[in-house]
């Protein structure tokens, strides 16, 4: 799963001033146990792209709410595949499985 987190500038500025943003991010990453996490800007917002295994959709509130509550983030989830999963999916097209 790809979790995209776009932090509200005002709220994340305040978290930086208070020194809490690093802790917010580290705690979230400890919960998510991502395969990879990248940080950049998009649309003028601090943005994180976090790739992780979402075992159950019921976990979405647990992973989303800290970002909503702490930094006023916009959060989105997008299913993604790794290379092996893509190969399996493409193979199923030709085998009908």
N, CA, C and O atoms as a GROMACS GRO file, in nm:
protein
  388
    1UNK      N    1   0.084  -0.117   0.000
    1UNK     CA    2   0.000   0.000   0.000
    1UNK      C    3   0.089   0.124   0.000
    1UNK      O    4   0.196   0.126   0.062
    2UNK      N    5   0.044   0.225  -0.070
    2UNK     CA    6   0.110   0.356  -0.066
    2UNK      C    7   0.024   0.448   0.019
    2UNK      O    8  -0.092   0.473  -0.013
    3UNK      N    9   0.081   0.499   0.125
    3UNK     CA   10   0.017   0.599   0.209
    3UNK      C   11   0.081   0.733   0.176
    3UNK      O   12   0.201   0.753   0.195
    4UNK      N   13   0.000   0.825   0.125
    4UNK     CA   14   0.048   0.960   0.095
    4UNK      C   15  -0.004   1.053   0.203
    4UNK      O   16  -0.124   1.058   0.229
    5UNK      N   17   0.087   1.126   0.265
    5UNK     CA   18   0.052   1.218   0.372
    5UNK      C   19   0.098   1.357   0.333
    5UNK      O   20   0.217   1.383   0.321
    6UNK      N   21   0.002   1.448   0.312
    6UNK     CA   22   0.034   1.588   0.285
    6UNK      C   23  -0.001   1.670   0.409
    6UNK      O   24  -0.118   1.684   0.445
    7UNK      N   25   0.102   1.722   0.473
    7UNK     CA   26   0.084   1.793   0.599
    7UNK      C   27   0.043   1.938   0.576
    7UNK      O   28   0.095   2.005   0.487
    8UNK      N   29  -0.050   1.984   0.654
    8UNK     CA   30  -0.090   2.124   0.651
    8UNK      C   31   0.031   2.208   0.691
    8UNK      O   32   0.097   2.179   0.791
    9UNK      N   33   0.060   2.311   0.615
    9UNK     CA   34   0.180   2.391   0.639
    9UNK      C   35   0.177   2.458   0.776
    9UNK      O   36   0.275   2.453   0.850
   10UNK      N   37   0.065   2.521   0.811
   10UNK     CA   38   0.058   2.590   0.940
   10UNK      C   39   0.075   2.492   1.056
   10UNK      O   40   0.151   2.518   1.149
   11UNK      N   41   0.004   2.380   1.050
   11UNK     CA   42   0.012   2.282   1.160
   11UNK      C   43   0.150   2.218   1.168
   11UNK      O   44   0.202   2.196   1.277
   12UNK      N   45   0.211   2.187   1.052
   12UNK     CA   46   0.343   2.125   1.056
   12UNK      C   47   0.451   2.228   1.095
   12UNK      O   48   0.550   2.192   1.158
   13UNK      N   49   0.432   2.355   1.058
   13UNK     CA   50   0.524   2.460   1.106
   13UNK      C   51   0.522   2.466   1.257
   13UNK      O   52   0.626   2.475   1.322
   14UNK      N   53   0.402   2.460   1.314
   14UNK     CA   54   0.390   2.466   1.461
   14UNK      C   55   0.455   2.343   1.525
   14UNK      O   56   0.521   2.354   1.628
   15UNK      N   57   0.437   2.226   1.463
   15UNK     CA   58   0.500   2.104   1.516
   15UNK      C   59   0.652   2.115   1.510
   15UNK      O   60   0.722   2.065   1.599
   16UNK      N   61   0.703   2.179   1.407
   16UNK     CA   62   0.848   2.201   1.398
   16UNK      C   63   0.893   2.297   1.508
   16UNK      O   64   0.992   2.272   1.576
   17UNK      N   65   0.820   2.407   1.525
   17UNK     CA   66   0.855   2.505   1.630
   17UNK      C   67   0.855   2.441   1.768
   17UNK      O   68   0.940   2.471   1.852
   18UNK      N   69   0.758   2.353   1.792
   18UNK     CA   70   0.748   2.287   1.922
   18UNK      C   71   0.841   2.167   1.935
   18UNK      O   72   0.856   2.111   2.044
   19UNK      N   73   0.904   2.129   1.825
   19UNK     CA   74   0.997   2.016   1.828
   19UNK      C   75   0.929   1.881   1.827
   19UNK      O   76   0.992   1.780   1.860
   20UNK      N   77   0.801   1.876   1.789
   20UNK     CA   78   0.728   1.749   1.795
   20UNK      C   79   0.719   1.675   1.661
   20UNK      O   80   0.686   1.556   1.660
   21UNK      N   81   0.749   1.741   1.551
   21UNK     CA   82   0.734   1.675   1.421
   21UNK      C   83   0.821   1.550   1.406
   21UNK      O   84   0.771   1.448   1.359
   22UNK      N   85   0.948   1.553   1.445
   22UNK     CA   86   1.027   1.429   1.433
   22UNK      C   87   0.965   1.312   1.511
   22UNK      O   88   0.965   1.199   1.462
   23UNK      N   89   0.914   1.338   1.628
   23UNK     CA   90   0.852   1.232   1.708
   23UNK      C   91   0.724   1.179   1.645
   23UNK      O   92   0.697   1.059   1.650
   24UNK      N   93   0.646   1.269   1.586
   24UNK     CA   94   0.522   1.228   1.519
   24UNK      C   95   0.555   1.134   1.404
   24UNK      O   96   0.492   1.029   1.388
   25UNK      N   97   0.653   1.172   1.325
   25UNK     CA   98   0.692   1.090   1.209
   25UNK      C   99   0.752   0.957   1.255
   25UNK      O  100   0.716   0.852   1.202
   26UNK      N  101   0.842   0.960   1.352
   26UNK     CA  102   0.905   0.836   1.399
   26UNK      C  103   0.804   0.740   1.460
   26UNK      O  104   0.811   0.619   1.437
   27UNK      N  105   0.710   0.792   1.537
   27UNK     CA  106   0.608   0.706   1.596
   27UNK      C  107   0.522   0.642   1.487
   27UNK      O  108   0.490   0.523   1.494
   28UNK      N  109   0.484   0.720   1.388
   28UNK     CA  110   0.403   0.668   1.277
   28UNK      C  111   0.480   0.560   1.202
   28UNK      O  112   0.423   0.455   1.170
   29UNK      N  113   0.606   0.584   1.173
   29UNK     CA  114   0.686   0.485   1.100
   29UNK      C  115   0.705   0.358   1.182
   29UNK      O  116   0.708   0.249   1.125
   30UNK      N  117   0.718   0.370   1.312
   30UNK     CA  118   0.730   0.251   1.397
   30UNK      C  119   0.604   0.167   1.390
   30UNK      O  120   0.611   0.044   1.389
   31UNK      N  121   0.488   0.232   1.384
   31UNK     CA  122   0.360   0.160   1.373
   31UNK      C  123   0.343   0.097   1.235
   31UNK      O  124   0.297  -0.016   1.224
   32UNK      N  125   0.380   0.171   1.131
   32UNK     CA  126   0.360   0.126   0.994
   32UNK      C  127   0.460   0.019   0.950
   32UNK      O  128   0.428  -0.066   0.868
   33UNK      N  129   0.581   0.024   1.004
   33UNK     CA  130   0.690  -0.064   0.962
   33UNK      C  131   0.700  -0.068   0.810
   33UNK      O  132   0.682  -0.173   0.748
   34UNK      N  133   0.730   0.046   0.749
   34UNK     CA  134   0.728   0.055   0.602
   34UNK      C  135   0.843  -0.019   0.536
   34UNK      O  136   0.950  -0.039   0.593
   35UNK      N  137   0.817  -0.059   0.410
   35UNK     CA  138   0.923  -0.110   0.325
   35UNK      C  139   1.012   0.006   0.281
   35UNK      O  140   1.133  -0.010   0.264
   36UNK      N  141   0.950   0.123   0.262
   36UNK     CA  142   1.024   0.244   0.223
   36UNK      C  143   0.941   0.366   0.261
   36UNK      O  144   0.818   0.359   0.265
   37UNK      N  145   1.009   0.475   0.288
   37UNK     CA  146   0.942   0.602   0.316
   37UNK      C  147   1.025   0.714   0.255
   37UNK      O  148   1.147   0.720   0.272
   38UNK      N  149   0.957   0.802   0.182
   38UNK     CA  150   1.023   0.913   0.115
   38UNK      C  151   0.954   1.043   0.154
   38UNK      O  152   0.832   1.045   0.173
   39UNK      N  153   1.030   1.150   0.165
   39UNK     CA  154   0.978   1.278   0.208
   39UNK      C  155   1.017   1.384   0.107
   39UNK      O  156   1.132   1.391   0.063
   40UNK      N  157   0.920   1.468   0.070
   40UNK     CA  158   0.941   1.570  -0.031
   40UNK      C  159   0.837   1.679  -0.012
   40UNK      O  160   0.775   1.688   0.094
   41UNK      N  161   0.820   1.763  -0.112
   41UNK     CA  162   0.709   1.858  -0.114
   41UNK      C  163   0.623   1.829  -0.236
   41UNK      O  164   0.674   1.787  -0.340
   42UNK      N  165   0.496   1.852  -0.223
   42UNK     CA  166   0.403   1.843  -0.335
   42UNK      C  167   0.292   1.944  -0.312
   42UNK      O  168   0.239   1.955  -0.202
   43UNK      N  169   0.258   2.018  -0.416
   43UNK     CA  170   0.154   2.119  -0.407
   43UNK      C  171   0.180   2.216  -0.292
   43UNK      O  172   0.086   2.264  -0.228
   44UNK      N  173   0.306   2.244  -0.265
   44UNK     CA  174   0.343   2.339  -0.160
   44UNK      C  175   0.330   2.285  -0.019
   44UNK      O  176   0.335   2.361   0.078
   45UNK      N  177   0.314   2.154  -0.005
   45UNK     CA  178   0.298   2.092   0.128
   45UNK      C  179   0.410   1.993   0.155
   45UNK      O  180   0.460   1.927   0.063
   46UNK      N  181   0.448   1.981   0.281
   46UNK     CA  182   0.538   1.873   0.321
   46UNK      C  183   0.463   1.743   0.295
   46UNK      O  184   0.349   1.726   0.338
   47UNK      N  185   0.528   1.651   0.224
   47UNK     CA  186   0.460   1.530   0.181
   47UNK      C  187   0.546   1.408   0.209
   47UNK      O  188   0.667   1.410   0.187
   48UNK      N  189   0.482   1.302   0.256
   48UNK     CA  190   0.548   1.174   0.276
   48UNK      C  191   0.482   1.069   0.189
   48UNK      O  192   0.359   1.065   0.176
   49UNK      N  193   0.564   0.984   0.130
   49UNK     CA  194   0.517   0.866   0.056
   49UNK      C  195   0.568   0.746   0.133
   49UNK      O  196   0.689   0.723   0.141
   50UNK      N  197   0.477   0.670   0.188
   50UNK     CA  198   0.514   0.558   0.274
   50UNK      C  199   0.458   0.430   0.214
   50UNK      O  200   0.337   0.417   0.194
   51UNK      N  201   0.547   0.335   0.186
   51UNK     CA  202   0.508   0.207   0.128
   51UNK      C  203   0.511   0.102   0.238
   51UNK      O  204   0.614   0.081   0.302
   52UNK      N  205   0.398   0.037   0.260
   52UNK     CA  206   0.389  -0.060   0.369
   52UNK      C  207   0.283  -0.165   0.337
   52UNK      O  208   0.206  -0.150   0.242
   53UNK      N  209   0.281  -0.272   0.415
   53UNK     CA  210   0.184  -0.379   0.398
   53UNK      C  211   0.063  -0.351   0.486
   53UNK      O  212   0.073  -0.352   0.608
   54UNK      N  213  -0.051  -0.325   0.424
   54UNK     CA  214  -0.175  -0.304   0.498
   54UNK      C  215  -0.246  -0.438   0.506
   54UNK      O  216  -0.306  -0.484   0.408
   55UNK      N  217  -0.241  -0.500   0.622
   55UNK     CA  218  -0.299  -0.634   0.639
   55UNK      C  219  -0.451  -0.630   0.632
   55UNK      O  220  -0.513  -0.718   0.572
   56UNK      N  221  -0.511  -0.529   0.694
   56UNK     CA  222  -0.658  -0.517   0.697
   56UNK      C  223  -0.696  -0.370   0.686
   56UNK      O  224  -0.630  -0.283   0.741
   57UNK      N  225  -0.803  -0.344   0.613
   57UNK     CA  226  -0.848  -0.205   0.597
   57UNK      C  227  -0.889  -0.143   0.730
   57UNK      O  228  -0.891  -0.020   0.743
   58UNK      N  229  -0.921  -0.225   0.828
   58UNK     CA  230  -0.958  -0.173   0.960
   58UNK      C  231  -0.840  -0.104   1.029
   58UNK      O  232  -0.860  -0.037   1.130
   59UNK      N  233  -0.720  -0.121   0.977
   59UNK     CA  234  -0.602  -0.054   1.033
   59UNK      C  235  -0.590   0.092   0.986
   59UNK      O  236  -0.511   0.168   1.042
   60UNK      N  237  -0.666   0.128   0.885
   60UNK     CA  238  -0.652   0.263   0.829
   60UNK      C  239  -0.673   0.374   0.931
   60UNK      O  240  -0.594   0.468   0.932
   61UNK      N  241  -0.773   0.369   1.016
   61UNK     CA  242  -0.786   0.477   1.117
   61UNK      C  243  -0.664   0.486   1.210
   61UNK      O  244  -0.620   0.595   1.244
   62UNK      N  245  -0.612   0.372   1.249
   62UNK     CA  246  -0.496   0.369   1.339
   62UNK      C  247  -0.376   0.441   1.275
   62UNK      O  248  -0.302   0.512   1.343
   63UNK      N  249  -0.359   0.421   1.144
   63UNK     CA  250  -0.246   0.481   1.076
   63UNK      C  251  -0.272   0.626   1.033
   63UNK      O  252  -0.179   0.706   1.025
   64UNK      N  253  -0.398   0.659   1.005
   64UNK     CA  254  -0.432   0.792   0.954
   64UNK      C  255  -0.450   0.897   1.062
   64UNK      O  256  -0.401   1.009   1.048
   65UNK      N  257  -0.520   0.862   1.168
   65UNK     CA  258  -0.560   0.961   1.269
   65UNK      C  259  -0.446   1.042   1.328
   65UNK      O  260  -0.462   1.163   1.348
   66UNK      N  261  -0.330   0.982   1.357
   66UNK     CA  262  -0.222   1.067   1.410
   66UNK      C  263  -0.184   1.181   1.314
   66UNK      O  264  -0.154   1.292   1.358
   67UNK      N  265  -0.186   1.154   1.184
   67UNK     CA  266  -0.153   1.258   1.087
   67UNK      C  267  -0.264   1.363   1.079
   67UNK      O  268  -0.235   1.482   1.068
   68UNK      N  269  -0.389   1.320   1.084
   68UNK     CA  270  -0.501   1.415   1.086
   68UNK      C  271  -0.494   1.504   1.210
   68UNK      O  272  -0.503   1.626   1.200
   69UNK      N  273  -0.478   1.441   1.324
   69UNK     CA  274  -0.485   1.512   1.452
   69UNK      C  275  -0.362   1.598   1.480
   69UNK      O  276  -0.376   1.710   1.530
   70UNK      N  277  -0.244   1.549   1.448
   70UNK     CA  278  -0.121   1.616   1.486
   70UNK      C  279  -0.074   1.723   1.387
   70UNK      O  280  -0.018   1.824   1.428
   71UNK      N  281  -0.098   1.700   1.256
   71UNK     CA  282  -0.046   1.795   1.157
   71UNK      C  283  -0.148   1.831   1.050
   71UNK      O  284  -0.111   1.879   0.943
   72UNK      N  285  -0.277   1.809   1.078
   72UNK     CA  286  -0.382   1.849   0.986
   72UNK      C  287  -0.362   1.799   0.845
   72UNK      O  288  -0.390   1.871   0.749
   73UNK      N  289  -0.316   1.676   0.831
   73UNK     CA  290  -0.276   1.623   0.701
   73UNK      C  291  -0.394   1.578   0.615
   73UNK      O  292  -0.501   1.544   0.664
   74UNK      N  293  -0.369   1.580   0.484
   74UNK     CA  294  -0.454   1.511   0.388
   74UNK      C  295  -0.389   1.375   0.370
   74UNK      O  296  -0.268   1.366   0.347
   75UNK      N  297  -0.468   1.268   0.380
   75UNK     CA  298  -0.416   1.132   0.377
   75UNK      C  299  -0.487   1.055   0.267
   75UNK      O  300  -0.609   1.063   0.253
   76UNK      N  301  -0.410   0.981   0.188
   76UNK     CA  302  -0.471   0.894   0.088
   76UNK      C  303  -0.398   0.761   0.082
   76UNK      O  304  -0.278   0.752   0.109
   77UNK      N  305  -0.472   0.657   0.047
   77UNK     CA  306  -0.419   0.522   0.033
   77UNK      C  307  -0.436   0.478  -0.112
   77UNK      O  308  -0.542   0.498  -0.172
   78UNK      N  309  -0.331   0.418  -0.167
   78UNK     CA  310  -0.335   0.367  -0.303
   78UNK      C  311  -0.273   0.228  -0.304
   78UNK      O  312  -0.159   0.211  -0.263
   79UNK      N  313  -0.348   0.128  -0.351
   79UNK     CA  314  -0.288  -0.006  -0.362
   79UNK      C  315  -0.173  -0.003  -0.463
   79UNK      O  316  -0.185   0.059  -0.569
   80UNK      N  317  -0.064  -0.068  -0.432
   80UNK     CA  318   0.050  -0.079  -0.521
   80UNK      C  319   0.102  -0.223  -0.520
   80UNK      O  320   0.071  -0.300  -0.429
   81UNK      N  321   0.181  -0.257  -0.622
   81UNK     CA  322   0.239  -0.391  -0.632
   81UNK      C  323   0.390  -0.380  -0.642
   81UNK      O  324   0.444  -0.282  -0.694
   82UNK      N  325   0.458  -0.483  -0.591
   82UNK     CA  326   0.601  -0.492  -0.617
   82UNK      C  327   0.622  -0.572  -0.746
   82UNK      O  328   0.525  -0.616  -0.807
   83UNK      N  329   0.744  -0.589  -0.787
   83UNK     CA  330   0.775  -0.656  -0.913
   83UNK      C  331   0.719  -0.798  -0.919
   83UNK      O  332   0.663  -0.839  -1.021
   84UNK      N  333   0.734  -0.872  -0.811
   84UNK     CA  334   0.686  -1.011  -0.808
   84UNK      C  335   0.533  -1.016  -0.819
   84UNK      O  336   0.479  -1.102  -0.888
   85UNK      N  337   0.465  -0.926  -0.751
   85UNK     CA  338   0.319  -0.923  -0.758
   85UNK      C  339   0.270  -0.886  -0.897
   85UNK      O  340   0.171  -0.941  -0.946
   86UNK      N  341   0.340  -0.794  -0.962
   86UNK     CA  342   0.305  -0.758  -1.099
   86UNK      C  343   0.322  -0.878  -1.191
   86UNK      O  344   0.235  -0.905  -1.274
   87UNK      N  345   0.434  -0.949  -1.178
   87UNK     CA  346   0.458  -1.067  -1.261
   87UNK      C  347   0.349  -1.171  -1.240
   87UNK      O  348   0.301  -1.231  -1.336
   88UNK      N  349   0.310  -1.192  -1.116
   88UNK     CA  350   0.203  -1.289  -1.085
   88UNK      C  351   0.071  -1.244  -1.149
   88UNK      O  352  -0.001  -1.326  -1.206
   89UNK      N  353   0.040  -1.117  -1.139
   89UNK     CA  354  -0.084  -1.063  -1.197
   89UNK      C  355  -0.085  -1.074  -1.349
   89UNK      O  356  -0.186  -1.110  -1.408
   90UNK      N  357   0.028  -1.044  -1.412
   90UNK     CA  358   0.036  -1.054  -1.556
   90UNK      C  359   0.031  -1.200  -1.602
   90UNK      O  360  -0.029  -1.230  -1.706
   91UNK      N  361   0.091  -1.289  -1.526
   91UNK     CA  362   0.086  -1.432  -1.559
   91UNK      C  363  -0.057  -1.483  -1.553
   91UNK      O  364  -0.098  -1.568  -1.633
   92UNK      N  365  -0.133  -1.432  -1.459
   92UNK     CA  366  -0.273  -1.475  -1.445
   92UNK      C  367  -0.356  -1.436  -1.567
   92UNK      O  368  -0.457  -1.500  -1.597
   93UNK      N  369  -0.314  -1.332  -1.637
   93UNK     CA  370  -0.385  -1.291  -1.758
   93UNK      C  371  -0.375  -1.396  -1.867
   93UNK      O  372  -0.471  -1.419  -1.942
   94UNK      N  373  -0.261  -1.460  -1.876
   94UNK     CA  374  -0.240  -1.558  -1.982
   94UNK      C  375  -0.281  -1.698  -1.943
   94UNK      O  376  -0.309  -1.780  -2.030
   95UNK      N  377  -0.286  -1.727  -1.813
   95UNK     CA  378  -0.326  -1.861  -1.768
   95UNK      C  379  -0.472  -1.868  -1.729
   95UNK      O  380  -0.528  -1.977  -1.713
   96UNK      N  381  -0.535  -1.753  -1.714
   96UNK     CA  382  -0.674  -1.750  -1.673
   96UNK      C  383  -0.696  -1.782  -1.526
   96UNK      O  384  -0.809  -1.807  -1.484
   97UNK      N  385  -0.588  -1.782  -1.447
   97UNK     CA  386  -0.599  -1.815  -1.304
   97UNK      C  387  -0.640  -1.696  -1.223
   97UNK      O  388  -0.654  -1.706  -1.101
   0.00000   0.00000   0.00000
